[in-house]
């Protein structure tokens, strides 16, 4: 299959690739990576493994080991094919970008109190691991801010507040693993704010 972008962009910087959601640009960037390193980075961000959030029947998503990849897997995985992720995984990964590079354990319950309102248990934030440096996190945050200001995420812009985020458009997989539907998509947006300070809110739609 031929990989195309929705529009014609010409030469793009890495930041512009993110801004315009360029499949071609992402693939070119991915081809500069070793497949093993790319796989380990995806795993480090929490993809392909359960988050441990404590909800029943949590899915690990789909991320096959690098040794099982085809000749085209590096390219297709870079644009979101051959891989599936859960909402919790996506929020957890973007949370790491938002907070300076540390992957945090997701939690559903903040605290437990008895019938009299006495505190029995409080769930405290728990760091899992560092996935990128604070410098890299800052660069990514800047790219994601630009994607909202100038790119595919413009509908998420809020006057007076700096929002950072990324749109996603995935072809719907056909039943039985027989490829992808031509005209059926799953659209998403994940973002956080305020993007220029310590972010307080992160949302996935």
GIQUIQUI-V172718 format. One record per pair of residues at least 12 apart in sequence whose ideal C-beta (glycine too) atoms are under 10 Angstrom apart, sorted by the first residue. I is the first residue (numbers start at 1). J is the second residue. D is the distance in whole Angstrom. If there is no record, write none. Layout:
BEGIN
i->I j->J d->D
i->I j->J d->D
END
This chain:
BEGIN
i->1 j->72 d->9
i->1 j->76 d->9
i->1 j->81 d->10
i->1 j->179 d->9
i->1 j->180 d->9
i->3 j->23 d->5
i->3 j->24 d->6
i->3 j->26 d->9
i->3 j->27 d->6
i->3 j->72 d->10
i->3 j->75 d->7
i->3 j->76 d->8
i->3 j->79 d->7
i->3 j->81 d->10
i->4 j->23 d->7
i->4 j->24 d->8
i->5 j->17 d->10
i->5 j->20 d->7
i->5 j->21 d->8
i->5 j->22 d->5
i->5 j->23 d->6
i->5 j->24 d->5
i->5 j->25 d->8
i->5 j->26 d->10
i->6 j->20 d->9
i->6 j->21 d->8
i->6 j->22 d->9
i->6 j->23 d->9
i->6 j->152 d->9
i->6 j->169 d->8
i->7 j->20 d->7
i->7 j->21 d->10
i->7 j->22 d->9
i->8 j->24 d->10
i->9 j->21 d->10
i->9 j->22 d->6
i->9 j->24 d->8
i->9 j->25 d->8
i->11 j->25 d->9
i->12 j->24 d->9
i->12 j->25 d->5
i->12 j->28 d->9
i->13 j->25 d->9
i->13 j->143 d->10
i->14 j->26 d->10
i->14 j->28 d->10
i->14 j->29 d->6
i->14 j->139 d->9
i->14 j->143 d->8
i->15 j->139 d->8
i->15 j->140 d->10
i->15 j->142 d->7
i->15 j->143 d->5
i->15 j->144 d->10
i->15 j->146 d->6
i->15 j->147 d->9
i->15 j->150 d->10
i->15 j->151 d->10
i->16 j->143 d->9
i->16 j->146 d->8
i->16 j->147 d->10
i->16 j->150 d->9
i->16 j->151 d->8
i->17 j->29 d->7
i->17 j->143 d->9
i->17 j->151 d->10
i->18 j->140 d->8
i->18 j->142 d->10
i->18 j->143 d->4
i->18 j->144 d->7
i->18 j->146 d->7
i->18 j->147 d->6
i->18 j->151 d->7
i->18 j->152 d->9
i->18 j->153 d->10
i->18 j->166 d->7
i->19 j->143 d->7
i->19 j->144 d->9
i->19 j->145 d->10
i->19 j->146 d->5
i->19 j->147 d->5
i->19 j->148 d->9
i->19 j->149 d->8
i->19 j->150 d->6
i->19 j->151 d->4
i->19 j->152 d->7
i->19 j->153 d->9
i->19 j->166 d->10
i->20 j->147 d->8
i->20 j->150 d->9
i->20 j->151 d->6
i->20 j->152 d->7
i->21 j->79 d->9
i->21 j->147 d->8
i->21 j->151 d->7
i->21 j->152 d->5
i->21 j->153 d->9
i->21 j->166 d->8
i->21 j->167 d->6
i->21 j->168 d->8
i->21 j->169 d->7
i->22 j->79 d->9
i->22 j->151 d->10
i->22 j->152 d->10
i->23 j->75 d->9
i->23 j->76 d->10
i->23 j->78 d->8
i->23 j->79 d->5
i->23 j->80 d->9
i->23 j->81 d->10
i->23 j->169 d->10
i->24 j->75 d->10
i->24 j->79 d->9
i->25 j->78 d->10
i->25 j->79 d->10
i->26 j->75 d->9
i->26 j->78 d->5
i->26 j->79 d->5
i->26 j->80 d->9
i->27 j->72 d->10
i->27 j->74 d->8
i->27 j->75 d->5
i->27 j->76 d->8
i->27 j->77 d->10
i->27 j->78 d->6
i->27 j->79 d->6
i->28 j->75 d->9
i->28 j->78 d->9
i->29 j->78 d->7
i->30 j->73 d->10
i->30 j->74 d->5
i->30 j->75 d->6
i->30 j->76 d->9
i->30 j->77 d->8
i->30 j->78 d->4
i->30 j->79 d->8
i->31 j->74 d->7
i->31 j->75 d->7
i->31 j->78 d->8
i->33 j->74 d->7
i->33 j->78 d->9
i->34 j->66 d->9
i->34 j->74 d->9
i->35 j->66 d->5
i->35 j->67 d->9
i->35 j->69 d->6
i->35 j->73 d->7
i->35 j->74 d->5
i->35 j->77 d->9
i->36 j->65 d->9
i->36 j->66 d->5
i->36 j->67 d->9
i->36 j->69 d->10
i->37 j->66 d->9
i->38 j->66 d->7
i->38 j->69 d->9
i->38 j->73 d->9
i->38 j->74 d->6
i->38 j->77 d->7
i->38 j->78 d->8
i->39 j->63 d->8
i->39 j->64 d->9
i->39 j->65 d->7
i->39 j->66 d->4
i->39 j->67 d->9
i->39 j->68 d->10
i->39 j->69 d->8
i->39 j->73 d->9
i->39 j->74 d->9
i->39 j->77 d->9
i->40 j->66 d->8
i->41 j->131 d->8
i->41 j->132 d->9
i->42 j->63 d->6
i->42 j->66 d->9
i->42 j->77 d->8
i->42 j->78 d->10
i->42 j->83 d->8
i->42 j->85 d->9
i->42 j->93 d->9
i->43 j->63 d->7
i->43 j->65 d->9
i->43 j->66 d->10
i->43 j->131 d->10
i->44 j->93 d->9
i->44 j->96 d->9
i->44 j->103 d->7
i->44 j->128 d->9
i->44 j->129 d->7
i->44 j->130 d->9
i->44 j->131 d->5
i->44 j->132 d->9
i->45 j->85 d->10
i->45 j->89 d->8
i->45 j->90 d->10
i->45 j->92 d->8
i->45 j->93 d->4
i->45 j->94 d->9
i->45 j->96 d->7
i->45 j->97 d->9
i->45 j->103 d->7
i->45 j->129 d->10
i->45 j->131 d->5
i->45 j->132 d->9
i->46 j->60 d->10
i->46 j->61 d->9
i->46 j->63 d->10
i->46 j->85 d->9
i->46 j->86 d->9
i->46 j->88 d->9
i->46 j->89 d->5
i->46 j->90 d->9
i->46 j->91 d->10
i->46 j->92 d->5
i->46 j->93 d->6
i->46 j->95 d->10
i->46 j->96 d->8
i->46 j->103 d->6
i->46 j->104 d->10
i->46 j->105 d->10
i->46 j->106 d->9
i->46 j->128 d->8
i->46 j->129 d->9
i->46 j->131 d->8
i->47 j->60 d->9
i->47 j->61 d->6
i->47 j->62 d->9
i->47 j->63 d->5
i->47 j->77 d->10
i->47 j->83 d->7
i->47 j->84 d->9
i->47 j->85 d->6
i->47 j->86 d->9
i->47 j->89 d->6
i->47 j->90 d->9
i->47 j->92 d->9
i->47 j->93 d->7
i->48 j->60 d->6
i->48 j->61 d->6
i->48 j->62 d->7
i->48 j->63 d->3
i->48 j->64 d->8
i->48 j->65 d->9
i->48 j->83 d->8
i->48 j->84 d->9
i->48 j->85 d->8
i->48 j->89 d->8
i->49 j->61 d->8
i->49 j->63 d->8
i->49 j->89 d->8
i->50 j->86 d->9
i->50 j->88 d->9
i->50 j->89 d->9
i->51 j->86 d->8
i->51 j->88 d->5
i->51 j->89 d->6
i->51 j->91 d->9
i->51 j->92 d->6
i->51 j->103 d->9
i->51 j->104 d->10
i->51 j->105 d->7
i->51 j->106 d->5
i->51 j->107 d->10
i->51 j->128 d->9
i->52 j->88 d->10
i->52 j->105 d->6
i->52 j->106 d->8
i->52 j->107 d->10
i->52 j->126 d->10
i->52 j->128 d->9
i->53 j->86 d->9
i->53 j->88 d->6
i->53 j->89 d->10
i->53 j->92 d->9
i->53 j->105 d->8
i->53 j->106 d->5
i->53 j->107 d->7
i->53 j->108 d->6
i->54 j->105 d->10
i->54 j->106 d->9
i->54 j->107 d->8
i->54 j->108 d->6
i->54 j->109 d->8
i->54 j->123 d->10
i->55 j->88 d->8
i->55 j->106 d->9
i->55 j->108 d->7
i->58 j->86 d->7
i->58 j->88 d->7
i->58 j->89 d->10
i->58 j->106 d->10
i->59 j->84 d->8
i->59 j->85 d->9
i->59 j->86 d->5
i->59 j->88 d->9
i->59 j->89 d->9
i->60 j->84 d->10
i->60 j->85 d->10
i->60 j->86 d->8
i->60 j->89 d->9
i->61 j->83 d->7
i->61 j->84 d->5
i->61 j->85 d->5
i->61 j->86 d->5
i->61 j->88 d->9
i->61 j->89 d->6
i->61 j->90 d->9
i->62 j->82 d->8
i->62 j->83 d->6
i->62 j->84 d->4
i->62 j->85 d->8
i->62 j->86 d->10
i->62 j->173 d->10
i->63 j->77 d->8
i->63 j->82 d->9
i->63 j->83 d->5
i->63 j->84 d->8
i->63 j->85 d->8
i->63 j->89 d->10
i->64 j->77 d->9
i->64 j->82 d->7
i->64 j->83 d->8
i->69 j->82 d->8
i->70 j->82 d->8
i->79 j->169 d->10
i->79 j->170 d->9
i->79 j->171 d->10
i->80 j->168 d->7
i->80 j->169 d->9
i->80 j->170 d->5
i->80 j->171 d->9
i->80 j->186 d->10
i->81 j->170 d->8
i->81 j->171 d->7
i->81 j->173 d->9
i->81 j->179 d->10
i->81 j->180 d->7
i->82 j->173 d->10
i->83 j->170 d->10
i->84 j->170 d->9
i->84 j->173 d->8
i->85 j->168 d->10
i->85 j->170 d->10
i->87 j->188 d->9
i->87 j->190 d->9
i->87 j->204 d->6
i->87 j->205 d->10
i->88 j->106 d->6
i->88 j->108 d->10
i->88 j->204 d->9
i->89 j->106 d->9
i->90 j->166 d->10
i->90 j->168 d->8
i->90 j->188 d->8
i->90 j->190 d->6
i->90 j->202 d->10
i->90 j->204 d->6
i->91 j->106 d->7
i->91 j->190 d->7
i->91 j->192 d->9
i->91 j->202 d->6
i->91 j->203 d->8
i->91 j->204 d->5
i->92 j->104 d->7
i->92 j->105 d->8
i->92 j->106 d->5
i->92 j->128 d->8
i->92 j->131 d->10
i->92 j->202 d->10
i->93 j->131 d->8
i->93 j->190 d->9
i->94 j->140 d->9
i->94 j->144 d->8
i->94 j->164 d->9
i->94 j->165 d->8
i->94 j->166 d->8
i->94 j->190 d->5
i->94 j->191 d->8
i->94 j->192 d->6
i->94 j->199 d->10
i->94 j->202 d->6
i->94 j->203 d->10
i->94 j->204 d->8
i->95 j->190 d->10
i->95 j->192 d->8
i->95 j->199 d->9
i->95 j->202 d->6
i->96 j->127 d->10
i->96 j->128 d->9
i->96 j->129 d->9
i->96 j->130 d->8
i->96 j->131 d->5
i->96 j->132 d->7
i->96 j->137 d->8
i->96 j->140 d->10
i->97 j->131 d->9
i->97 j->132 d->7
i->97 j->136 d->9
i->97 j->137 d->6
i->97 j->138 d->9
i->97 j->139 d->10
i->97 j->140 d->5
i->97 j->141 d->6
i->97 j->143 d->10
i->97 j->144 d->7
i->97 j->164 d->8
i->97 j->166 d->10
i->97 j->190 d->10
i->97 j->192 d->8
i->97 j->199 d->9
i->97 j->202 d->10
i->98 j->137 d->8
i->98 j->140 d->9
i->98 j->141 d->7
i->98 j->144 d->9
i->98 j->164 d->7
i->98 j->165 d->10
i->98 j->191 d->9
i->98 j->192 d->4
i->98 j->193 d->9
i->98 j->195 d->8
i->98 j->198 d->9
i->98 j->199 d->4
i->98 j->200 d->9
i->98 j->201 d->9
i->98 j->202 d->6
i->99 j->125 d->10
i->99 j->127 d->9
i->99 j->134 d->10
i->99 j->137 d->8
i->99 j->141 d->10
i->99 j->192 d->9
i->99 j->198 d->8
i->99 j->199 d->7
i->99 j->202 d->9
i->100 j->130 d->9
i->100 j->132 d->9
i->100 j->133 d->9
i->100 j->134 d->5
i->100 j->135 d->10
i->100 j->136 d->10
i->100 j->137 d->5
i->100 j->138 d->8
i->100 j->141 d->9
i->100 j->198 d->9
i->100 j->199 d->10
i->101 j->129 d->10
i->101 j->130 d->6
i->101 j->131 d->6
i->101 j->132 d->4
i->101 j->133 d->6
i->101 j->134 d->6
i->101 j->135 d->9
i->101 j->136 d->7
i->101 j->137 d->4
i->101 j->138 d->9
i->101 j->140 d->9
i->102 j->125 d->10
i->102 j->127 d->5
i->102 j->128 d->8
i->102 j->129 d->7
i->102 j->130 d->5
i->102 j->131 d->7
i->102 j->132 d->9
i->102 j->134 d->9
i->102 j->137 d->9
i->103 j->127 d->7
i->103 j->128 d->4
i->103 j->129 d->5
i->103 j->130 d->8
i->103 j->131 d->5
i->103 j->132 d->9
i->104 j->125 d->6
i->104 j->126 d->7
i->104 j->127 d->6
i->104 j->128 d->6
i->104 j->129 d->10
i->105 j->123 d->9
i->105 j->125 d->8
i->105 j->126 d->4
i->105 j->127 d->8
i->105 j->128 d->5
i->106 j->126 d->9
i->106 j->128 d->10
i->107 j->123 d->5
i->107 j->124 d->9
i->107 j->125 d->8
i->107 j->126 d->8
i->108 j->123 d->9
i->109 j->121 d->8
i->109 j->122 d->9
i->109 j->123 d->6
i->110 j->122 d->7
i->110 j->123 d->6
i->110 j->124 d->10
i->111 j->123 d->7
i->111 j->124 d->10
i->140 j->164 d->9
i->140 j->166 d->10
i->141 j->162 d->9
i->141 j->164 d->5
i->141 j->192 d->9
i->141 j->195 d->6
i->141 j->196 d->8
i->141 j->199 d->8
i->142 j->164 d->8
i->142 j->195 d->9
i->142 j->196 d->10
i->143 j->164 d->8
i->143 j->166 d->9
i->144 j->163 d->9
i->144 j->164 d->4
i->144 j->165 d->6
i->144 j->166 d->6
i->144 j->190 d->9
i->144 j->191 d->7
i->144 j->192 d->8
i->144 j->195 d->7
i->145 j->157 d->10
i->145 j->162 d->6
i->145 j->163 d->7
i->145 j->164 d->4
i->145 j->165 d->8
i->145 j->191 d->10
i->145 j->193 d->10
i->145 j->195 d->5
i->145 j->196 d->8
i->146 j->164 d->9
i->147 j->163 d->10
i->147 j->164 d->8
i->147 j->165 d->7
i->147 j->166 d->6
i->147 j->167 d->7
i->147 j->189 d->10
i->147 j->191 d->9
i->148 j->162 d->8
i->148 j->163 d->5
i->148 j->164 d->6
i->148 j->165 d->5
i->148 j->166 d->9
i->148 j->167 d->9
i->148 j->189 d->9
i->148 j->191 d->7
i->148 j->193 d->9
i->148 j->195 d->8
i->149 j->162 d->9
i->149 j->163 d->8
i->149 j->164 d->9
i->149 j->195 d->10
i->151 j->165 d->10
i->151 j->166 d->9
i->151 j->167 d->8
i->152 j->165 d->10
i->152 j->166 d->8
i->152 j->167 d->4
i->152 j->168 d->9
i->152 j->169 d->8
i->152 j->189 d->9
i->153 j->165 d->5
i->153 j->166 d->6
i->153 j->167 d->5
i->153 j->189 d->6
i->153 j->190 d->9
i->153 j->191 d->7
i->154 j->167 d->9
i->155 j->167 d->9
i->155 j->189 d->8
i->156 j->189 d->6
i->156 j->190 d->10
i->156 j->191 d->5
i->156 j->193 d->9
i->156 j->203 d->9
i->156 j->205 d->9
i->157 j->191 d->10
i->158 j->191 d->10
i->158 j->193 d->7
i->158 j->194 d->9
i->160 j->194 d->10
i->161 j->193 d->5
i->161 j->194 d->6
i->161 j->195 d->8
i->161 j->196 d->9
i->161 j->201 d->10
i->162 j->192 d->10
i->162 j->193 d->7
i->162 j->194 d->5
i->162 j->195 d->4
i->162 j->196 d->5
i->162 j->197 d->8
i->162 j->199 d->10
i->163 j->191 d->5
i->163 j->192 d->8
i->163 j->193 d->5
i->163 j->194 d->8
i->163 j->195 d->6
i->163 j->196 d->10
i->163 j->199 d->10
i->163 j->201 d->10
i->163 j->203 d->10
i->164 j->190 d->10
i->164 j->191 d->6
i->164 j->192 d->6
i->164 j->193 d->7
i->164 j->194 d->9
i->164 j->195 d->4
i->164 j->196 d->9
i->164 j->199 d->8
i->164 j->202 d->10
i->165 j->189 d->6
i->165 j->190 d->6
i->165 j->191 d->2
i->165 j->192 d->7
i->165 j->193 d->9
i->165 j->195 d->8
i->165 j->202 d->9
i->165 j->203 d->8
i->165 j->204 d->9
i->165 j->205 d->10
i->166 j->188 d->9
i->166 j->189 d->7
i->166 j->190 d->6
i->166 j->191 d->7
i->167 j->187 d->7
i->167 j->188 d->7
i->167 j->189 d->5
i->167 j->190 d->9
i->167 j->191 d->9
i->167 j->205 d->10
i->168 j->185 d->10
i->168 j->186 d->8
i->168 j->187 d->7
i->168 j->188 d->4
i->168 j->189 d->7
i->168 j->190 d->7
i->168 j->204 d->10
i->168 j->205 d->10
i->169 j->185 d->5
i->169 j->186 d->8
i->169 j->187 d->5
i->169 j->188 d->8
i->170 j->184 d->10
i->170 j->185 d->6
i->170 j->186 d->5
i->170 j->187 d->8
i->170 j->188 d->8
i->171 j->183 d->9
i->171 j->184 d->7
i->171 j->185 d->6
i->171 j->186 d->8
i->172 j->184 d->4
i->172 j->185 d->6
i->172 j->186 d->6
i->173 j->186 d->9
i->187 j->205 d->9
i->188 j->204 d->7
i->188 j->205 d->6
i->189 j->203 d->8
i->189 j->204 d->7
i->189 j->205 d->5
i->190 j->202 d->7
i->190 j->203 d->7
i->190 j->204 d->4
i->190 j->205 d->8
i->191 j->203 d->6
i->191 j->204 d->8
i->191 j->205 d->9
i->192 j->204 d->10
END
